[in-house]
Amino acid sequence: MKHLRLALFLCAFTCPATVHSEVASHWPQFRGPGGLGVGTGKPPVELSLEKNVKWKVEVPHGHSSPCIWGDRMVLTGLDAGKLTTFCLSKTDGRELWRAVAPTEKIEAAHRIGSPAAPTCCTDGERVFSYFGSYGVLAYDWNGQELWKKPLPLPVVEFGTSSSPIVVDGKVIIVADQDVGSYMIALDAKTGKEAWRVERGEFRRGFSTPFVWSHDGIQELVVAGSLWVRAYDLKDGKQRWSVSGMARVANASPIAADGMLLVSSWNVGGDEDDRVLMDPYDDFAAVHDANKDGLLTRDEFPTGKVRDRYSQIDADKDAHVTKAEYEAMRGMFAASVNQLFAIKPGGSGDCTHTHVVWQQNKHLPYVSSPVAANGRVFTMKSGGLASAYDAKSGSPLYQAERVDASGDYYASAVAADGRIYVISQRGMVVVLDATSDNLNVLSRTDLKAPVFASPAILDGVVYVRTDKHLYAFGE
C-alpha cells in the first residue's frame, strides 16, 4: 500500500496531463476535431465582455489558435524576440509551462501576420509545434521536449501559416512556398521522416491539410495553387486531383453530407477581374530597359502584376527570369475563384467527373467555411455572409450584410445551432445556423484585433485577440 501511494504521488507530478482526458472533450488541432470547426456544448449566444467572461489572461503576440486536451491548452507566440510554445490551464488560464524554440533566425511575415501563426496539434500524449523559423518540436503535456526536427526556412516573404495535423501516428507538414514546395510526414513518437512528397509545381500556400474520412477510408487532402489533391496517408502517394483553385490557397477544406467542400479566392481568379500578362517575349521587348533578359521590379508598369512582383520572383533574387514570368502568367490564366463540392471515389484528374456543385461569387479570402445543419456558411470580407445547401449548393442567402465590416481572417466555428465568426477588428458575429434566412443573433465588439480562429469546447468559447486569451461561457 505504501508503494502504491508513492506511485500515485509521483504520477501526479510526472505523468502527462492526459490522466483526466478519457471523459473530457478535446480540441486537438486547428479548427478542432477533424478540422471541421464544429464545437461542443451550449456556448453563450452573446460573447459579452461584461457578463460572459469566465477568465481573461495576457498572452504573447501570435495568430495560433488554442489546442486543447483535457484540462490543458497550448498556443504559440513571439515574446521578446523568442518563439515560444506555452501551456495554460483550461480552468482559469494560468500558465503552466513555456518552451522556447531554438531558432537562429525569425522568418519574415506579412505586415499584419505573425511568425507564430500555425496552431499546435496533439495526439493526446504529445504536443506538436510548428514554426517556419525552425521546424517541428514535440513535447509531452508537462513541457518536456521529446524530439525536434529542423526544417528549411520557407521561401515566402509572408511567413508560414499552414498548421500541422497528426493522424495515423504521423505529423503532417505542408510547406508550400515559392520555390521547393513539399509535404512531409514525421513519426509522431520519434520525429523520423516517414515519407516525403515533392510539390514543386505548387507555389505559396497557407491552407491547413484536411483528413477526409469516407467509405471506410481516410484521404489526406491538400488545397494548393490551382489544384486540390488527395494523398494516401500510408505512403504519401497521390490518389486524385481536382482543378479549380485560386493561385494561393488560404482557406482549409471541410467535409459535410458525404462531400468535400473547398473554398478559394485570390486576385485575378474572377471572370470579370482577370489579370492578363503578355507573353514574356512581347513584354520584355517593351519593358526590359537594359535588354539583359531579366526583369526588375522597376521595369514593370504600375498595376496588379507589379504589385505581385515578389511572387513572380520565385527565388527572391530581385530578377525575374523568363521561366518565372511564364510560370506566373500560366497561373493567372488558370486560376479559378470558387466554393465547390467534390464527391468521393475519384482517381487521377477527376475535375470533370466528381465536382458536384460550384459557386463563384461572394467568396471569402482567408476565412474557411463551416458546415452545420445541412448548410455551408461563408463570410466574405466586408461582413457579407452567405449560406448554401450542402448537398446541392443552392444559395439560401448570399452576400447579406451582418453590419460588421472589415476583413475576416479568423475561420468560423459552429456549435449548438449557431455560427461564430470574428472580424479582424474584433467584432464577434453570431448567426442562426438553423435558418434559411440570415438571422444575426448577436454582435459583440471585443475592442481588439483578432486573427486567430476561435475554439468552442464544452460550451466555452476561447478567443485570442492581439494581447489576450478570453474564455467566454455561461
C-alpha positions in Angstrom: 0.0 0.0 0.0 2.9 2.3 0.8 4.4 1.7 -2.6 1.0 2.3 -4.3 0.6 5.7 -2.6 4.2 6.6 -3.6 3.5 5.7 -7.2 0.3 7.7 -7.3 2.2 10.7 -5.8 4.9 10.6 -8.3 2.5 10.2 -11.2 0.7 13.4 -10.2 4.0 15.2 -10.9 5.5 13.3 -13.7 2.7 11.8 -15.9 1.4 13.7 -18.9 -1.7 15.7 -18.2 -3.9 13.2 -20.1 -5.0 11.3 -17.0 -8.3 13.2 -16.9 -8.8 13.2 -20.6 -10.8 10.0 -21.0 -14.1 11.7 -20.1 -13.2 15.2 -21.4 -13.8 16.8 -24.8 -10.8 17.9 -26.9 -9.9 20.5 -29.5 -6.7 18.7 -30.8 -5.8 20.8 -33.8 -6.7 23.9 -36.0 -10.5 24.1 -36.1 -10.9 21.3 -33.6 -11.8 17.6 -34.1 -11.3 16.6 -37.7 -10.5 20.2 -38.7 -14.3 20.7 -39.1 -14.7 23.8 -37.0 -17.6 22.2 -35.0 -17.7 22.8 -31.3 -19.5 21.1 -28.4 -21.8 22.1 -25.6 -24.0 25.2 -25.4 -21.9 28.3 -25.7 -23.4 31.7 -24.9 -25.3 33.4 -27.7 -23.5 36.7 -26.9 -19.8 36.9 -26.0 -20.3 39.8 -23.6 -17.2 41.4 -22.1 -19.4 42.4 -19.1 -21.4 39.2 -18.4 -19.8 36.1 -20.0 -16.0 36.3 -19.4 -15.0 33.2 -17.3 -11.4 34.3 -17.4 -9.0 36.5 -19.4 -5.2 36.3 -19.5 -2.5 38.2 -21.2 -0.6 36.1 -23.8 2.3 36.8 -26.2 1.5 38.1 -29.6 0.6 35.4 -32.2 -2.1 34.1 -34.5 -2.3 30.5 -33.5 -5.5 29.1 -32.0 -5.8 27.0 -28.8 -5.1 23.3 -29.0 -6.9 21.7 -26.0 -6.6 18.3 -24.4 -8.3 17.5 -21.1 -7.7 20.4 -18.7 -4.7 21.9 -20.6 -4.3 24.0 -23.7 -1.3 25.1 -25.7 -0.7 28.1 -28.0 2.4 29.7 -29.6 3.6 33.2 -29.6 6.5 35.6 -30.2 7.7 37.1 -26.9 10.8 39.3 -26.5 12.1 38.0 -29.9 11.7 34.4 -29.0 9.2 31.9 -30.5 7.5 30.0 -27.7 5.0 27.3 -27.0 3.1 27.9 -23.8 0.6 25.8 -21.9 -2.3 27.2 -19.9 -4.9 25.7 -17.6 -8.2 25.4 -19.3 -9.9 26.1 -15.9 -8.5 29.5 -15.2 -5.9 30.4 -17.8 -2.9 30.1 -15.5 0.4 29.5 -17.4 1.7 26.0 -16.6 4.9 25.9 -18.7 6.7 27.6 -21.5 9.2 26.2 -24.1 11.4 28.3 -26.4 12.1 27.2 -30.0 15.9 27.2 -30.8 15.6 29.5 -33.8 18.6 31.1 -35.4 16.5 33.5 -37.5 12.9 34.6 -37.3 11.2 34.3 -40.7 9.7 37.3 -42.4 5.9 37.7 -42.0 3.2 39.8 -43.6 2.9 43.2 -42.1 -0.2 42.1 -40.3 1.0 38.5 -39.9 3.0 36.6 -37.3 5.8 34.0 -37.2 3.7 32.3 -34.6 0.7 31.5 -36.9 0.4 27.7 -37.2 -1.8 26.1 -34.5 -0.4 23.3 -32.4 -1.8 19.7 -32.7 -1.8 16.8 -30.3 -2.4 13.0 -30.3 -3.2 13.2 -26.6 0.2 12.1 -25.5 2.4 14.6 -27.3 2.0 18.2 -28.4 3.5 19.3 -31.7 4.5 22.9 -32.5 5.5 24.0 -36.0 7.3 27.2 -36.8 8.5 28.2 -40.2 11.5 29.7 -38.5 12.6 26.4 -37.1 10.6 23.3 -37.9 8.7 20.9 -35.7 9.1 20.4 -31.9 7.3 17.7 -29.8 6.6 18.0 -26.1 4.8 16.0 -23.5 2.0 17.7 -21.6 4.4 18.7 -18.9 6.5 20.7 -21.3 9.4 18.2 -21.6 10.9 18.2 -25.1 10.6 14.8 -26.7 12.1 15.4 -30.1 12.7 18.2 -32.7 13.0 18.2 -36.4 14.6 21.3 -38.0 13.3 22.2 -41.5 14.5 24.7 -44.1 13.3 28.3 -43.8 10.3 28.7 -46.2 10.9 30.8 -49.4 7.9 33.2 -49.0 8.0 36.7 -47.5 4.6 36.4 -46.0 5.6 33.7 -43.5 4.2 30.3 -42.5 0.5 29.8 -41.7 -0.4 26.2 -42.5 -0.9 24.3 -39.3 0.4 20.8 -38.6 -2.0 17.9 -38.1 -1.4 14.5 -36.6 -3.1 11.4 -37.9 -2.2 7.7 -38.3 0.7 8.2 -36.0 2.2 10.8 -38.3 2.7 14.6 -38.0 1.9 16.1 -41.4 3.5 19.3 -42.5 2.6 21.1 -45.8 5.3 23.6 -46.8 4.0 25.2 -50.0 6.3 28.1 -50.9 7.5 29.9 -54.0 10.4 27.5 -54.6 10.8 23.9 -53.5 7.3 23.1 -52.1 7.0 19.8 -50.3 4.9 17.8 -47.8 6.4 15.7 -45.1 5.1 13.1 -42.7 7.1 12.6 -39.4 6.7 9.7 -37.0 4.8 11.1 -34.0 6.8 9.2 -31.5 10.3 9.8 -32.8 10.2 12.6 -35.4 11.8 10.5 -38.0 10.7 11.0 -41.6 8.0 8.5 -42.6 7.6 9.9 -46.2 8.1 13.0 -48.2 6.2 14.3 -51.3 7.7 17.0 -53.5 5.2 19.6 -54.6 7.4 21.7 -56.8 4.6 22.7 -59.2 2.8 24.4 -56.3 3.5 28.0 -55.1 2.9 29.7 -51.8 0.0 28.3 -49.8 -1.4 28.8 -46.3 -4.1 26.2 -46.1 -4.0 23.6 -43.4 -4.3 19.9 -44.7 -7.5 18.0 -44.0 -8.2 14.3 -43.5 -11.4 13.3 -45.4 -13.0 10.2 -43.8 -15.5 8.5 -46.1 -16.4 4.9 -47.1 -14.2 3.4 -44.5 -11.0 5.1 -45.7 -9.1 8.3 -44.9 -7.6 10.6 -47.5 -5.1 13.4 -46.9 -6.5 16.4 -48.8 -4.3 19.5 -49.5 -5.7 22.6 -51.1 -2.9 24.3 -53.1 -2.4 26.7 -56.0 -4.7 25.8 -58.9 -5.3 22.2 -57.6 -6.8 20.2 -54.7 -5.0 16.9 -54.3 -5.6 13.8 -52.1 -2.8 11.5 -50.9 -2.6 8.2 -49.2 -1.7 8.6 -45.5 0.3 5.4 -45.6 3.0 6.5 -48.1 2.0 9.9 -49.5 1.1 8.6 -52.9 -1.2 10.8 -54.9 -4.8 9.4 -55.2 -6.7 12.1 -57.1 -6.7 15.8 -58.2 -9.3 18.4 -58.9 -8.5 21.7 -60.6 -10.4 24.9 -59.9 -8.4 26.7 -57.3 -7.0 30.2 -57.0 -3.3 31.0 -57.3 -2.9 31.0 -53.5 -4.8 28.7 -51.1 -5.7 30.3 -47.8 -8.9 28.6 -46.6 -8.9 25.0 -45.4 -11.2 22.3 -46.7 -14.0 20.7 -44.7 -16.5 17.9 -45.3 -20.3 17.7 -44.9 -23.1 15.4 -46.1 -20.6 13.0 -47.6 -18.8 15.6 -49.7 -15.6 17.6 -49.6 -16.1 21.3 -49.6 -13.3 23.6 -50.7 -13.2 27.4 -51.0 -10.5 29.7 -52.5 -10.3 33.3 -53.7 -7.4 35.5 -54.8 -6.9 38.4 -57.1 -7.2 37.5 -60.8 -9.4 34.4 -60.4 -12.8 36.0 -61.2 -14.0 36.1 -64.8 -14.6 39.8 -64.7 -11.3 40.6 -62.9 -8.7 38.6 -64.9 -5.1 39.6 -64.7 -3.7 39.2 -68.2 0.0 39.0 -68.8 1.5 39.3 -72.2 3.9 36.6 -73.4 7.4 37.1 -72.0 9.0 38.0 -75.3 6.4 40.6 -76.1 6.5 42.1 -72.6 10.4 42.1 -72.4 10.6 43.7 -75.9 8.9 46.8 -74.4 9.9 46.8 -70.7 13.3 45.2 -70.4 15.1 48.5 -70.4 18.6 47.3 -70.3 18.0 44.2 -72.6 19.7 41.8 -70.2 16.9 39.2 -70.4 15.9 39.8 -66.8 13.2 41.9 -65.3 13.5 44.1 -62.2 10.5 45.4 -60.3 11.1 48.9 -61.7 10.8 47.5 -65.3 7.1 46.5 -64.6 4.5 49.1 -65.2 2.3 50.1 -62.3 -0.6 47.7 -61.7 -1.7 44.4 -60.3 1.2 42.5 -61.9 3.9 44.8 -60.5 2.1 44.6 -57.1 2.9 40.9 -57.2 6.5 41.1 -58.2 7.7 39.3 -55.1 5.5 36.3 -56.1 6.7 36.3 -59.7 10.3 36.5 -58.5 10.1 33.0 -57.1 13.7 32.6 -55.8 13.8 36.2 -54.4 17.0 37.2 -56.2 15.4 40.6 -57.4 15.4 39.5 -61.0 12.5 37.8 -62.9 13.6 35.2 -65.5 11.6 34.1 -68.5 10.7 30.9 -66.7 9.5 32.7 -63.6 7.4 35.1 -65.6 5.8 32.4 -67.7 5.0 30.3 -64.7 3.1 33.2 -63.1 1.4 34.0 -66.4 0.1 30.5 -66.6 -1.1 30.6 -63.0 -3.1 33.8 -63.6 -4.6 32.3 -66.7 -5.6 29.0 -65.0 -6.7 30.4 -61.6 -10.4 30.0 -60.5 -12.2 31.5 -57.6 -15.0 29.3 -56.2 -16.6 27.4 -53.4 -17.1 23.8 -54.7 -18.1 20.3 -53.6 -16.4 17.1 -54.5 -17.9 13.6 -54.2 -15.8 10.7 -53.0 -14.4 7.9 -55.2 -12.3 9.8 -57.6 -8.9 8.8 -59.1 -6.5 10.7 -61.3 -7.8 14.0 -62.6 -11.5 13.9 -61.7 -12.3 17.5 -62.2 -15.0 16.8 -64.7 -16.4 13.7 -63.0 -16.5 14.4 -59.3 -17.3 18.1 -58.8 -20.9 18.2 -57.7 -21.6 21.9 -57.5 -19.8 25.2 -57.7 -20.4 28.8 -56.5 -18.1 31.6 -57.7 -19.5 34.8 -56.2 -19.1 36.5 -52.8 -16.2 34.3 -51.6 -14.1 34.7 -48.5 -10.4 35.5 -48.9 -8.9 33.7 -45.9 -11.7 32.6 -43.6 -12.6 28.9 -44.0 -16.2 27.8 -44.5 -18.1 25.9 -41.8 -21.0 23.4 -42.2 -23.9 22.8 -39.8 -27.4 21.6 -40.1 -27.1 20.7 -43.7 -25.8 24.2 -44.6 -22.5 25.6 -45.6 -21.6 29.1 -44.3 -19.0 31.6 -45.5 -18.1 35.1 -44.5 -16.6 37.5 -47.1 -14.5 40.5 -46.0 -16.8 43.5 -45.6 -19.1 41.4 -43.4 -21.0 39.6 -46.2 -22.5 36.3 -45.1 -23.6 33.5 -47.4 -25.2 30.2 -46.8 -25.8 27.2 -49.2 -27.5 23.9 -49.1 -24.6 21.5 -48.6 -25.8 18.8 -50.9 -26.9 20.9 -53.9 -25.0 24.1 -53.5 -28.2 26.1 -53.9 -27.9 29.5 -52.2 -30.1 30.1 -49.2 -28.8 33.7 -49.0 -25.7 35.4 -50.5 -23.7 38.5 -49.5 -26.1 39.5 -46.8 -24.7 42.3 -44.6 -24.2 41.4 -40.9 -23.3 45.0 -40.0 -19.8 44.1 -39.0 -17.5 45.5 -41.7 -13.7 44.9 -42.1 -11.6 41.9 -43.1 -12.2 38.4 -41.8 -9.0 36.3 -41.2 -10.4 34.0 -38.4 -12.3 31.0 -39.6 -15.9 30.4 -38.5 -16.9 27.8 -35.8 -20.3 26.2 -35.3 -21.9 25.0 -32.1 -25.4 24.3 -30.8 -27.2 25.6 -33.9 -25.1 28.8 -34.2 -22.2 30.1 -36.2 -19.5 32.2 -34.5 -17.2 34.3 -36.7 -14.9 37.2 -35.8 -13.7 40.1 -37.9 -10.1 41.4 -37.8 -11.4 44.5 -35.9 -12.7 42.2 -33.2 -16.4 42.1 -33.9 -17.9 38.8 -32.9 -21.0 37.9 -35.1 -23.2 35.0 -34.1 -25.6 33.7 -36.7 -28.5 31.3 -36.6 -27.4 28.1 -38.3 -30.8 26.6 -38.4 -32.5 29.3 -40.6 -32.6 29.5 -44.4 -32.5 33.3 -44.0 -29.8 35.5 -42.4 -30.6 35.8 -38.7 -27.9 37.7 -36.7 -28.3 36.6 -33.1 -25.7 38.9 -31.6 -22.8 41.2 -32.2 -20.0 41.9 -29.7 -17.1 44.3 -30.1 -14.0 42.9 -28.3 -12.2 46.2 -29.0 -9.1 44.4 -30.1 -7.8 42.9 -33.3 -8.5 39.2 -33.9 -6.7 36.9 -36.4 -6.8 33.6 -34.6 -9.8 31.3 -35.1 -11.9 30.6 -32.0 -12.3 27.3 -30.3 -15.5 26.1 -28.8 -15.4 23.2 -26.2 -18.0 22.1 -23.7 -19.9 25.3 -24.1 -16.9 27.6 -23.6 -15.7 29.9 -26.5 -12.0 30.6 -26.4 -11.0 33.7 -28.3 -7.5 35.1 -28.8 -7.0 38.8 -29.5 -3.7 40.5 -30.2 -2.8 40.6 -26.5 -5.3 38.4 -24.6 -7.0 35.0 -24.5 -10.6 35.0 -23.3 -12.8 32.2 -22.1 -16.5 33.0 -22.6 -19.2 30.9 -21.0 -22.5 31.0 -19.2 
